[in-house]
Amino acid sequence: MVTKIFKTALLAMVIGLTACNDKEQDTSIQGTGSIAAKIIWGDEAIQSKSADGPALAAITTNPVNDLPADLVTVRLTVEGNGITPISKTFNAADRTGTISGLPANETPYNLVVEGLNGASEVKYRDASTGATVTAGTVTSVNAYARSITQVVSTSPANVETGVSPLVGIQITFDTLVDPRYVGAGDITLVDMSTSTQVPGEVAYYFGGTFIVTFNPTDPLKDNTDYQVIISADLNDYYDNPLQTSFSWEFTTGVGKTWGAAELVETGDQGDALDPQIAIDSNGNAMAVWQQSDGTRNNVWTNRYTAGGSWGTPALIETDDTGDAISPQIAIDGAGDAIAVWTQHDGTRNNAWTNRYTAGSGIWGGPAKIEDDDLKDMTVEQIVIDANDNALVVGTSTSKIWSNRYTTGGGWGVSHEELGSVYTSSAPRIAVDVVGNAIAIWEESYSGAYEIISDHYTLNIGWGGKTRITSTTYTERLPQITFDGAGNALALWRVNTPDIGRVEASLYALGGDWGNTQEVSPTNFYNSPSDNHQVASDGNGNMMAVWQQGNGTTNSIVSRSYTMSNGWGASEGVESADGNAINPQIAFDANGQAIAVWEQSTNLRNSIWVNHYNAGWKTPVLLETNDVGHAFSPQIAVNANGDAVVTWYQSDGTRNNIYASSYK
C-alpha cells in the first residue's frame, strides 16, 4: 500500500463489550474493556473527543514522500487508574494496536501514542534513501475502557406500544456512525406477524452525528409487532464493529389517514380563490378565502370541528365599497382565531381584521387595524404567540408596517412602520415561544433587492432594521421560522446569472445573522430553484423545501437543518413524472413533517402529499377529482400531528375551495 503520509490520521478508539437480548438492552459500562489506536488512511477530519466517546490522537506528517504504510510505526501505551502502564507496538500495516483486559471505569485512562524513539515524534524510513525521517508528532489524550459502538438508545423504544405507522427507526450510538457507510443489511426491520423483512433504507441522521436512521419505504401496518435487528457487522466511522448483534421490538398503533376531499364553500356566484388554513391544539381548523359575488371579492370563512366535519361558510366582512382580498388566518391554543385581509375603500387599500371566539362560536365583527388614510396598506401575514398575542405585517406604499394584538387589550391604536424610504415588499414574520418575533422582507437598492430583518422584543418593541444580505444579485421572497430555542432560520431566492438558487442565514439567539449559506445548488440550463418554504417542529429540527428545475420539469426537494449538525443532504420529496410546484411544509412537535404540493399528472394539476418521519415516505395523491385543475395547496399541522390541507379547484365552470383532514 502506497499513499501520501501527510494524509495519515492516527485515531484512538474505545473497544469493549456489549450485552444483548431480545427484550432488554444494557448499555452501561460492564466488566473489562479494551483500548485501541488505529491508523486511518485518507482525508478524514480529526474529530474532538467527546465526554465518553472515542479518544482521538492526530499525527501531522511530512507532506513530501509517498511511502509504504508499514514503515509508519508507533507505540500505544495505556496508563492511569492504578494500573501498571501497558504498551503495544504496531504499524499502519497492522492497522490497529489493542490493549485488552482493562477494568471498565468511569474515570478515563491516559492514552499515549508515540514514535518508537520516544517523546512525541513518529519516524519512518525513507525507502528510496534509507534515511530515517520524522513523520510528525502525536498528542496524548484520555480514553475510556468502554465498548466500541454501543447502542445508547432507540426510537421507538424497546417494547413501546402505540407507535405511529409512519415511524422512522432511529438508533443512537456512543460513537460516530456515518450512515453513508452503513450497508442495507446492517439494519433489518421485520414484520413479526408474517416474519417478513420490511423494505427501507438507511436514509438520514437527523438531530445528531451519533444517530443512524432506517426509513421504511411505506407506512407500517396498524396494531402490528415489529422487530429491529442491528447486525454485528455494522461498523462505526473508524471501522470498529458492533461486535454483538442488537435487537428490540415495538408495536404500532392505529395510524391516522387522510379523509376524502370535501367542499368547504357552496357559493356558486363566482370564483373562490387563495384559501389559508390554521389548526388548534385539539384539531379544530379554520379556513379563510376570497370569493367573488359576481361584482366584487369578499372574505369568507368556515370551521372544521376535530373528528367531525366542516360547518356552514360565513361572510366575515361586509363593506361592499371595493374588493376584499388576500385573507390570512392564525389560531391560538384555545381555538380563538384572528383573520386579517386587504380591502379597498374606493380610493386605496386598507388593512382589516375580524376575531373568532371559540367559546361563543361567534365572529366579533370587522375592524380596520391601521390608521393611515393616505397610503395603500396591504396585509401579508399574521402570527400568534404562546400567550395568544398576535403580530401582523404588511406593506405601506414603499415601507413595511406592523401592528400587535394583545389578549384583553385588542389591537394597537396605530400601526408602526418598519422599512425605510426604499421600496420594500414581501414581508414575512415568525414568533418564538416567548413572544419575541422577527420580521423579514426584501428591500430595493438601486434596482437590486436585498433581504432585511427587524427584531421585535417582548415588552420593548421593534429594534430597527438589519441587512441580512448585501450582494449585487437580486434576492427575493424571504421566508423565516424559529427552532423553539430562540434561533431563527431565514430562506430566500437569489437571482444569479446562473438562473437562481435558494440561500439561507441563521440567526443565533443572543447573536446576529450568520454567513449566507447555499441551500440549493447553483443551477444552469434554465433550471431554477424557486417557491421555497421553511418550517420547524419547535424542538430544534428545521426543514426547507423548494421546487427544483432540471431544464424540463420541476421536482420537490428538501433539506433539514439543526443547530448541532447544520444542513443535511438534499432529499427528494416526490417521485412522479409530472411537473411539481408550489410546495408547503409544516411540522408537528415530534419531528414529523408533512409536505404538500401541486403536480401535473393526467393532463391536469393535482394535489399531492408526503410524510416525513426520519425520512420521506411514498407520496400520496390527496384529491382525485379530475374535472379541473387543483391549485395552491396550504397546510396546517398541530403538535399532535393532526393536519388539514386546503386548495382551490375548478369544477369546469368556477373555482371552489376544498379540504382534506388527516386524523
FENUR-V705283 format. One record per run of one state. SS is the DSSP state (~ for helix, > for strand, _ for the rest). FROM is the first residue (numbers start at 1). LEN is the number of residues. Records with the same first field share a line. If there is no record, write none. Layout:
# FENUR-V705283
SS = FROM-LEN  FROM-LEN
This chain:
# FENUR-V705283
_ = 1-1  16-16  42-18  61-5  72-1  81-2  92-4  104-5  116-5  126-6  138-3  144-7  156-4  164-5  174-5  182-5  192-4  198-2  203-8  217-8  231-4  236-5  242-4  253-5  259-3  264-8  280-5  293-4  305-5  311-3  316-8  332-5  345-4  358-4  364-3  369-8  385-5  397-2  407-3  412-4  418-6  432-5  446-2  458-3  468-6  483-5  496-5  508-5  514-3  519-10  537-5  550-4  563-3  568-3  573-7  588-5  602-2  613-3  617-3  622-8  638-5  651-4  663-1
> = 2-3  8-8  32-10  60-1  66-3  73-8  83-9  96-8  109-7  121-5  132-6  141-3  151-5  160-4  169-5  187-5  196-2  200-3  211-6  225-6  235-1  241-1  246-7  258-1  262-2  272-8  285-8  297-8  310-1  314-2  324-8  337-8  349-9  362-2  367-2  377-8  390-7  399-8  410-2  416-2  424-8  437-9  448-10  461-7  474-9  488-8  501-7  513-1  517-2  529-8  542-8  554-9  566-2  571-2  580-8  593-9  604-9  616-1  620-2  630-8  643-8  655-8
~ = 5-3  69-3  179-3
